[in-house]
Amino acid sequence: MCPERDWRFAEEFMRSLKELCWSLNIRFHAPRLVRLSNDSTVTYVTAGKQNVRRTEQMVVLLAPGKTQREDRCSACKRLYSCELAVPCQFIRTISNERKIRSICQKVVIQILSRVGGQAWAMKFPMKSFMIAGIDVYHDTIDRKKSCLGFVASMNEFTSTRWSQTFFQQSLEEIGQKMSVCTPTAPRRYHAANGVVPQRVIVCRDGVGGGQLESVLEIESAQFFNGIKNYMRDAHAGEYEPSISKISLQNYLCVPMKKFATHFRALT
């Protein structure tokens, strides 16, 4: 989608995007182009409701100006994230055609990631492992809500992940529902790779010093029991994965070199 007055930029952008994707061996179908009469927030939202279907993979919004207007971005993201469930990407139009190709390269990587592609990879010295991350968010506006987030890597490059969230009591830091998501993570890993992870590394963030011991003690017990119950029910007799737990709070002021040394020791 692009306003009529910036249509020349849209055509140049699509031409550069096509050339760049060809050089990167990425193929995509020609997009549907939507011309907007102006750049108002109402026009962007109305055009989205009239032209975008829930089956679309991606919506790219070209917007004029050196900076993005917050009202326009918020309204469009609310439409595509909450109502249509379609990924969207805002791009600021630029008059300098020399910069279009460099912008396209960044946009291609973002689009590739949002439609499920693998934009990057990391090599690890071990195989069949899973890295899990846990954090709790406390709503600063509605203090009656706290949310626990759990994410786990699903391949050897940690580039694909599975995640789950739970709401819990206000300002409660300890994850009381870890036993629910813990068995699901290795089950999803097994479905994707055909094997159970041999090693699980759990990274716990956002715990204050006074709560550290109690949080780790309670959550670790739930995590161990969840893994043990899953192996007993689905893979009885097989080797149970070993589990290492890291509190990221301890490494906030530690140089990355020392953290990397500790991580290599775990492997």
N, C-alpha and C positions, 0 to 999 in steps of 0.2 A: 504494500500500500504506500502510495506517495501522493502528495499534493500536486495539482496540475502544474504549478509554476516551477516545480523542481523535477519535472518528468525527464528532462535531459540527463540529470544525474542518475535517475533510476535506470535508464537505458544503458548508460556507461557502466553503472555498477553491475548490471546483469551480464554485460559483455565481459567484464573483468572476472566476474565470478565463474562464468563458464570456462574461460581460458585457464584459470587457476585450478579448478576442479579437474580439468582434463590433464593438467600436468601432474596433479597429485593422485591420479587414477581413482577419482571419486566420481561416481555417476549419479545424476539426479534428473528427474523429469522437469520439463520446462514449467515454471510457476505460472499461476494465474495472476495477472496484474490488475490492480484496482486503482483507478484514478480518483483522487479526492478533490472536491471543489475548493477546499481551504484547509488550513491546519488547526482548526479549533478542536477542542476536546470532544465536543458533541459529534462532530463529523467523523472523527476516528472511531468512536464507540459505535455510532450508528452503522458505519460501513462494516465494522466487524460483525455486528449482529445480522446484517443482511447478506454478507458474502462468505463468512467463515462457517464451515461445518465441523462437527465434532470429530470427523474422520481425518481432518487435515493433520499433517505431521508438523508443520511449522508455519508461523506467520512472521514475516519480516516487515517492520514498520519504519519507513524513512521519514524523518522529521527535520524540518529546517531549523536553522539557528545554531549558534555556537554552544549553547547549553540546553539540556532537556528541561522542559517544563514539568514540575513535579505533579501538577494536577492531571496533565495528559498521561504521564507514565503510570500514575496510580490508578486512573480510571481504566486504562487499557489492560494493565496487569490484573486488575480485579475481574475484568470481563473474561480474559483468556485463562486465568488460573482457577477462578472460582466457578464460573458459569459454563465455559466451553471446554475446559481442561485441555487446552492446546498450547504448546510452548510458543512463546513470542520473543522476538529480539528487536530492540530499538536500535536504529542507526542514525547518527546525526549526519545530515547532508553536508558535503564539503565542496567548495567551488574549485579547489586545486585538484585537477585530474591526476597529478602525479602521486597523490596520496591515496587514491582510490584502491590501487592494487594492494598496498600494505594493509589497508582497512579490510579488504576482502579476505586476506589471509587469516586475520583474526576472527572474522565473522564465520568463515568456513569451519574453523576449529570449534567455535561455539555451537554452530548448528549441528555439526557432527556429534558433539557430546550430548546435545539435548534430544536427539532422535535415537540415542542408544549406541552410537559408534564409540570406538576406542581411540581417543585422541592422544594418548600417551601410555607409557608402560615403564615399570620399574623392575629391575632384576634383583632377586633375593637369593642368598646362598642356600636356602632350604626349599624343599618341595612339599606339596600337600599341607599347607598351613593356612590359617585363617586369622586375620587381625580384626578384633572387635573393638569398637569405641562406644563409650557410655558417657552421657552428660545429662544434667537436669537443668531446665530453664524455669525461672520463676518470673511470672508476669509482673511487671512493675506497675501496671495500671490496674488490672483486676487481681488483687492479691489472694483471691480465693483459688487461683489456678496455678499449678506447677505441672510441668510436662517432662517426662523422661524420654530421651532419645537413645535408640540402640541401632548401631550400624555394623555390618560385618562384611569383609571382603569375600568375593565368590570365585576368584581365580588367582593364579600364581603371580600375576602382575598387579594385583590389587586395584585393577581398573574397573571392575564391575562389583557392585555392592548390593546388599539387601538391607532394608531398614524397617524399623517399627517404632511407634511412639505410644506412650501411655500417659493418661492424665492421672494425677494423684493429689493428695491433700496439699494445701497451701504451704509453701516454704519447706516441704519435706524433701530432704536431700537424698535419703536412702531409697534406692529403687526396690519397691516391695513386689514388683511383678517380673523380676528378672527370670524367675523359674518358668514364665510363660514363653518368653522370646528365646531363651537359651536353647531349648531343644529344637526350635524351628530353624535356627541358623545352620547347624550342621546338617539338618535334613535338606535344606535348600542347597547347601554346598555339595552334598552327595548327589542330589538330582542334577546339578550342573556339571560335575566332574566325574561321577561314577565311583568316587572313593570318599571315605570320611577323612576330614583333616587330621593329620598326625600331631599337629601342634597348634594350639590356640593362644594367641597373645592378646590380652585384654588391656586396653588403655582407658583409664578412668580420669575424667577431667572435672575441674570445678569444685573440689572438696576442700573446705577450710581445714586448717591444722587441728582444731579441736574436734572435728568430726571424722578425721581421716581413719582412725583405727576402727571405730564402730561401723562406718560405711563399708570399708574393705572387708571387715569380718562378716557382716551380714550378707553383702552382695556376693562375696566369694563363695560362701556356703551355698547360696542359691545357684550360682553358676556351676559349681562342681556337681551339685545334685542334679541339675538339669541335664548336663552332659552325661552323667552316669545313668540316669533314667532313660535317656534316648538310646544309649548304647545297649542297655539291657533289653529294651523293647524292640529295637530295630536291627541291632547288629550284635546279638549275644555271642560271646566267645571271641570277638575280634579285639584287637589291641585298642585300648582306650587312649584318646589323645591326651598329651601332657598340656598343662595350662600354666602360663606365666601371666602375672598381673603387674601392671605399671601404673603408678599414680603420677599423672602429668604435673600435678601441683608441685612435686619435688623437683621438677626440671624447668620451672619457669625462669630461673636465674642461672641455669647451668649452661655453659657453652654447648653448641650442637655437637662438637667433636666428642665431648664426654658422653653425651646422650647416645651418639652413634656407637661408641665403644661399649656402653652398657647393652645396647640392642644386639650387637654382634656377640656379646657374651651369652645372650639368651639362645642364640642359634647354635 
